[in-house]
Structures are given as structure tokens and as C-alpha cells.
Amino acid sequence: MFDVLTIAAVTDELSDRVVNGRIQKVIQLDPLSYGLEVFNHGKRRMLVARASSQTPGLYLSETRLTADPDQVSPLLLLLRKYARGGAIVGIEQPPLERIVRLSIAKRFFPDNRADDDEDLDNEDAELIYTHMIVELMGRHSNVVLVNDDDQIMDSAKRVTQEMSRVRPILPHRKYENPPPQTKQDPRSLDAESARGILEEGEGKVAVTQHLVRAINGFSPQMANEAVYRAFGQNDLKIRDIEPDDETAGKLAAGVHEVVTAMEAGNWEPSVYIDDDVVRAFAPIRLHFMEAEYEHEAHETISAAIERALEAGGVQKPVRHAQRRETLISEIQNGIERADARVRSLTEQLDRAEHGDELREKGELIYAYLWKINPGDAELDADGTVVSLDPDLSASDNAQRYFERYHRLKQASENLPKLLKRAQAELDYMRQLRTQAEQSDGIEQIEQLRRELQAHENARSAAASDGNKKKGSRQPKPKNPDSYRTERSDIIYVGRSGPQNERVVFDMAAGNDMWLHARGLPGSHVVVHWGGQPDDQILERAASVAAWYSSGRTSTSVEVDATECRFVRKIRGAGPGMVTFRHERTLNVRPQSPEDAGLEPR
């Protein structure tokens, strides 16, 4: 976003690339956007200034932009007269303001300021200074041209006295910066000042929101990053933290880390994207976004800004937790459907196992025909009561029992297979839910969502016409998590169904060890030995398998381990569903890879 930090980075870039450059062309891109083609250091660049409320901006574009021939405003004509053929001789950002002032010098012959008489190199000509002021303040954004006495010549938006009593922007009026704010300067914030800010906040107010109110020039994006750097999370409320010396010191350090680039100029232009949708751009790394969105590094802040504009601008993100809960809800629907199927098939199988009772009742009817009278509702055969349909003959009642027996017997031949398939479906959906609950960011959530969609498509296709190939292609999995031990063993962790399959059947050797929490949904973990098999390494890998299972919060979890050559896919089941043999079971405490002493590869 265009906060004071981004504008400071833009100012540094423009100072390096366009100061002393000659303005060769001035164009209007749309009603509120202007472009100045600047030649400097042997290269042409377009300096773009946008006053739109939705997408304000100031940046250098490497793209060759064209003018809108229908747009010819008074400001464009003035810029052509006073800027085209001139030079940018200075760039300044007032401290902690979202304003950039570009100073332009151009020579005119005495008593003649016609547009075609400019001659920057002719010392007999009069040197005239004008200043293009770009204000990047949301709906108050503007581009204003002033003379050397700060008298307004014109602006992209004219602001009348009725529109703003405090600060009208009209030709011939004196230009004034926005009224100064009496907030804390972030550059001089120390622990004592930070403690005072925390003590002034209301308990229910978010710390980030309070910082925006209390610190001069601090945007929500800057506040989120400062709080995240200070405390490792950015969703704290004032009541969640004690305003003691330690806490205040951390907050002051977090704020200083965010603003220090303004003094040092050590910019790291960054864009954060989600499926090519830009969620944020900034001149520094935003650690609070890196767990959820893909980070793109750019050489300049202008390149980052242009990347955001090309993608349609910054769009408000759907938070990771929100996406995760939506996915979990969809998976839960699948779990409930699969569970109902398992219960139904179990009941059918239970009835089928009692099919002999139906045959025996049919045989009893024939054995006691002499005892049955027309209209009887039951038969008492030496203590065994057989229900009868009084509207049917004794023989027809017997045949009905035999028919029910044969139907159940026929069904019972397929029921175990159907039940096994339904149970595999239920296990798979539970595994998917566990992986969604333990997802670390947007990228993994989206991978799991695509996996679920592909699985649902395959089920629908198989149910409709038996075409198991139609719609069943699983998304290409991202590389699984991998870690290294101190003796160079490699431990792979599958974080989705396709990744689980990949670590076992594509990446592992036959004598590598496969591990999985016993009887619990979770990740497949594979140990690729760097030397001789080692029980201590295996136990550490087992603790990681327990961590990436639904037993994460337990104090002890049983984990099965066997060589990968003894692991087999379950035919027709979801990705990552397997059978195994020759296992041994370890009892371990769940540990994250870091706590287990593993280093990311």
C-alpha cells in the first residue's frame, strides 16, 4: 500500500533514477493519471502519477504507455508547458507524509513562455521552477502543480471551500501541506514511549489498530508488521499483553525494525500473491503475510507496484483461518456422508449374517403346515415363534422367507467389499481433515482444496458411468516437507494425499522406513537413511509422524514403522491410503521437526 514507508522507497528510487533527467513527453493516461517520459542515464522511463481514490500511485514504468486522446485537461496543458523539455532537479518527501514533491526546472526566453520556445541549455533563457506535488492519501489523492512561490497553478482534482474548509486546492491559492499530526514519531519511539502507548489503549482494541491511532504516519500494514515482529503474531488485543518494560521494549524494537529502512535505505521490495491475486505490496518483507501468501521479490519498489497493478490491484485477502474453516466444513460434509455409508453397510452386513434364521423359519413353516390355519398371524413351532402374513397361504409365507434369505445371501457376497471401500473413503476424508486443520498457509490450503475437488470429481464420475478416469486426475503435488539430521539422513513429510503417495512410492527406496501414527489420520513420514539404520533417528522421525497426526496434542502416540517395500496402495481409495505389513510399533511423544532436532532442507 502507499503508506509513508512505500513513498519513502519510491522517493529514494526516483532520486536515483530520474533526478537530472530530461522530461521528453507529458501524457494523460486517464482522467486522473499523468505520465512524464524521462530520459536519464541513457534510458527512457515513464514516471506515472495517479490521483485515483481506488488506485493512487507514483512509480516508474518500464512499459511504453500511451496517452488517452480523449483526455486533455488544464493540468495536462500546464505540464506540457512547464515540464516538457525541462529537467527534474529535486525530489522530496515531507517527513512522515504521503506526499512527494518533484521540482522541475525549465528555461524560457525572456518575455516569451510559449510552449515551443524552451531551451534548457540556453543560458540566455530564464530558468523557471515549478513543482509537481503528488499526494497519495486515499480518496484525498491529488496531483498539484505549483510555482516557485507555492501558488497553485492547477490540480487533477479541484477542492473547493465547500468540499474542504481546512485545505481547499484551487488555482491561485497558496499550497499548504496537510495539518501536522501530534502523534508519536515512530523513528524516535523508545521503550518508555511504547509503554505509554500501551497503557493508553483500551483492552478490547487490537494492538495494531491502537498503533495506527497513536503513531504518526503508521499504516495498518506497518502496524501489523511491527506487532508481528515484536510478538510473533499480529492478532493481539491490548488486554492480551502486559505493558511492562519487556513488552514495551519488544514493541519499540518491532516499530524500529519497520521504519529503519527509511533512514538506511535498505529496501526489499516485495509482493504477496495468492493464485496470481495480489494481496499486498511493500518496500520491505512482510513477515506476517509470509505464512499465508507466496512472496515475490522485486528489484525496485516501482516493479512491485506495477506487478500489483497488472494483477488488477491489491485485493483484500481472505484470511488463512477463514479459508481453512471453509475447507474443513466441506471435508466434514464428506466425512458425514462416508460415515453414514459405513453405518448403513454395517447394518446390512449384520442382517445378512442372520440370513440363516430366515431360511430356518421357512423350513419350520413347511414342517408345521398341519398346524397352520388360514388367517393365522404367527406359528408357534415348539417355542420358536414365526410371524406370518394372514393374507397369504402357509406355502407362500414359506417362499417369502426363502426369497429374503436368498437376497441377503447374494448381497452378503458384495457387502464386505463395499464396506471396505466405504471405510477407506471415511479414513481418507478424516486424513484430509487432519491435514487441513494442521495446514500452515494459503498455499497448502489451496493444494488440499484442489485434492478434495479432484477426489469428488472422481467419485461423481465413477458413480454416474463407471468412468474412473474422468475428472480423477489429482493436482500435481508440491514438494513435500523435508528435513535433514546431523548425519545426513533425510526425513520426508507428506502434507497432503498426493504428497503422501509421492514420499512413499516415488521418493523412497525399498529399505527406507515408513512411519504413520497407528490408527489415526495423519501424514506419511519416510526416513531415507544417510548411513546405517539408527533407532534413535527412527524414534525422532516417529515423534514427527505423531506431530503431524490427529494425536498431536496427546502426551503419547503409537506410531507404526515398516520398510517402504512393505507398503501398498489401496486400490480405488483416495490418494495416500495404504496397507502395510511387517510393522513394529513405537510409543513416542509428538514433537515438531524443530523440537526433534531436524533442520529444514
Helices and strands as residue ranges (DSSP letters): H 4-17, E 22-30, E 33-40, E 43-50, E 57-61, H 74-82, E 87-92, E 99-108, G 115-117, E 126-135, G 138-140, E 142-147, E 152-155, G 186-188, H 191-200, H 207-214, H 220-231, G 238-240, H 245-264, E 270-274, E 277-282, H 287-290, E 294-297, H 301-310, H 320-353, H 355-367, G 369-371, E 378-381, E 384-387, H 394-437, H 442-465, E 481-484, E 490-493, H 497-505, E 513-517, E 525-528, H 535-547, E 557-563, G 564-566, E 567-569, E 578-580, E 584-588, E 599-600
